[in-house]
Structures are given as C-alpha cells and as structure tokens.
Amino acid sequence: MWHRPLEDELQIIPTEFKDDNSYVKAFEPVLLEETREETRNAWCESLGEGRQYRLTFRSLRVVHGSGGWRVATFSVDDRRTLEVIKSLCPEHSVGVLCVEKIAGKDPWPRNKECDGVPLATAGFVEKVSGREKIVEFKFFVSPEVDNQVDCSTAGWKRWHELVRTRERHVLEAFEGTRRTIRGKNSARSVRDARIAAIANETFSKNSSEFLDLTRDDAEDDTEESPKKELGEFPPPPLQKPEGRVWWLSPAGKLSSASQSYEALHHVRRLYVFFVSPNHRLHVLPSVRPYLLT
C-alpha cells in the first residue's frame, strides 16, 4: 500500500511462458499492484469528498495464530457518524486509518515516497456496532517489523526501510511505546534499546521496570548522539494511546480483486496449457476466460 513501484519493479508481461508457474508469476505482481492502486484511488476519493470519520481508540489485540494481524477497537460517540460508517464501510470492506485529519484531495503525489504521507494504516472494517457504539478495524503488521533492514543487502532500496519504519511507527502509535529494533549491529541495537527505554520511562512514570543499559557492550555508542540512518525518518511524538483520536476513510472493497487473484492461482483448472512442437507454451481458455482479463 505504502510504496508505488518503480519503473524496473514491474516487468512487461511476456506473450510466451516457460510453464504454468511462470504464467502465474508474470501476472501476480501486476494484479497485486493494480489492487493497491485501486485502494489508493478509493482512499483519495474519500478524502476529496470529505469522508473522514472521527474514532476514539479503546484497545488493541493480537489475532493469535494469524502471523501478524491485529484488531483495534474504537468508540464512536456520535450515532449519526456511526450510521454513516456502517453504510459506507460494510463488514470486511477496506479502510484507511490516519492519526490526523487530512486536508486536501491527494496527500500522496505520485513522485513522492511514503515518508511525506501522514502516518496511516490500511486494513479491514471488521465490525460496526450501533448497540455497542464501536468500530473494529483489522490490520496487518509484518512479523519482521522490529528487525533492522540491512542496507548492504543486494537490491536494497530506500523504500524498504521507509515502509518498515512506517509500519513500526503505526504500531507504536497504537501501543504508546517505542519498540526496540533488532539487528546485526550490536551498538545500534543497544542504542535503540536505550532510546526505547528512555522514551517509555518518560512516557509512563508508573513503570516498575527499568532496563539497565550501562553494560560494556554499550560503550561503542556512547561517544556521540545517534545519527539518522539512510532511509529512516524521525518517529512522531508518543501519545497516550487510550482516548487518542484517529480518522477513518473508506477505501473500497477487495471482492473483485480476490476473485481475480483466486482465478489466477487456479489457472491450471481454468485454462488448458500445451507445449507446441517448437517447445513454446500456449494457453487456451477452457472456462470463464474473463476472470483473467
């Protein structure tokens, strides 16, 4: 969602394929990016029409066994606002939650990376209850969210770190604490632990635990203040999560995209593959070819 592909990241779809797996791999990135762009456009359309709805954060829970899904519960005091959300965001529809109300129709010009976009996360509106006056929002956080991105890795691009850092900042906004970054650089890891401990101690004076960061393995990082690493951007200030105001905007549904994705991965049943005498793979539609158009 938070990265628009560069010119070299989406390959031209060939007219010939080595096998059925290469057929799926050729179409999958394009289909996924098309879905993301539809979500972005639907979000910007909502912003342009002023469809941003105030929610008050109540709690966050992890969906166990889901690999990274979380559900945030919000309260909505205004019944009319709740009814509007219910009509525009039926269950399992896509929405975007933002930490601030966005002014303007397009907060994300195509030539800008995501570090210029207000902190937000995309996910699914799972429940809108008029009786309980709540909205439940389900979003995904990568299991690698606390891992340092290694800029020396082949193929590294600045947006890799931007997206990872943005995801971490969203989680920190929900939890109200700084998270420690894990990485191979022990000095940096200790530095991050120190920053997290100080931030958390400052944020909550009632903390009963304090992390001892005076060991010898922190010596390499005591000479100077931490420097901004390539690809990083500064975290927003911490706020108490309970009672924090977020803004929800509708961003469409994924029903048609889900059908297309499922059809693509069932291509062996939907299409007939055969190899011609010149060893080229050909595809003939057998049923419902419109699913892959």
C-alpha positions, 0 to 999 in steps of 0.5 A, a space after each residue: 500500500 505504502 510504496 508505488 513501484 518503480 519503473 524496473 519493479 514491474 516487468 512487461 508481461 511476456 506473450 510466451 511462458 516457460 510453464 504454468 508457474 511462470 504464467 502465474 508469476 508474470 501476472 501476480 505482481 501486476 494484479 497485486 499492484 493494480 489492487 493497491 492502486 485501486 485502494 489508493 484511488 478509493 482512499 483519495 476519493 474519500 478524502 476529496 469528498 470529505 469522508 473522514 470519520 472521527 474514532 476514539 481508540 479503546 484497545 488493541 489485540 493480537 489475532 493469535 495464530 494469524 502471523 501478524 494481524 491485529 484488531 483495534 477497537 474504537 468508540 464512536 460517540 456520535 450515532 449519526 457518524 456511526 450510521 454513516 460508517 456502517 453504510 459506507 464501510 460494510 463488514 470486511 470492506 477496506 479502510 484507511 486509518 490516519 492519526 490526523 485529519 487530512 486536508 486536501 484531495 491527494 496527500 500522496 503525489 505520485 513522485 513522492 515516497 511514503 515518508 511525506 504521507 501522514 502516518 496511516 494504516 490500511 486494513 479491514 472494517 471488521 465490525 460496526 456496532 450501533 448497540 455497542 457504539 464501536 468500530 473494529 478495524 483489522 490490520 496487518 503488521 509484518 512479523 519482521 517489523 522490529 528487525 533492522 533492514 540491512 542496507 548492504 543487502 543486494 537490491 536494497 532500496 530506500 523504500 524498504 526501510 521507509 515502509 518498515 519504519 512506517 509500519 513500526 511507527 503505526 504500531 507504536 502509535 497504537 501501543 504508546 511505546 517505542 519498540 526496540 529494533 533488532 539487528 546485526 549491529 550490536 551498538 545500534 541495537 543497544 542504542 535503540 534499546 536505550 532510546 526505547 527505554 528512555 522514551 517509555 520511562 518518560 512516557 509512563 512514570 508508573 513503570 516498575 521496570 527499568 532496563 539497565 543499559 550501562 553494560 560494556 557492550 554499550 560503550 561503542 555508542 556512547 561517544 556521540 548522539 545517534 545519527 539518522 540512518 539512510 532511509 529512516 525518518 524521525 518517529 512522531 511524538 508518543 501519545 497516550 494511546 487510550 482516548 487518542 483520536 484517529 480518522 477513518 476513510 473508506 477505501 473500497 472493497 477487495 471482492 473483485 480483486 480476490 476473485 481475480 487473484 483466486 482465478 489466477 492461482 487456479 489457472 491450471 483448472 481454468 485454462 488448458 496449457 500445451 507445449 507446441 512442437 517448437 517447445 513454446 507454451 500456449 494457453 487456451 481458455 477452457 472456462 470463464 476466460 474473463 476472470 483473467 482479463 
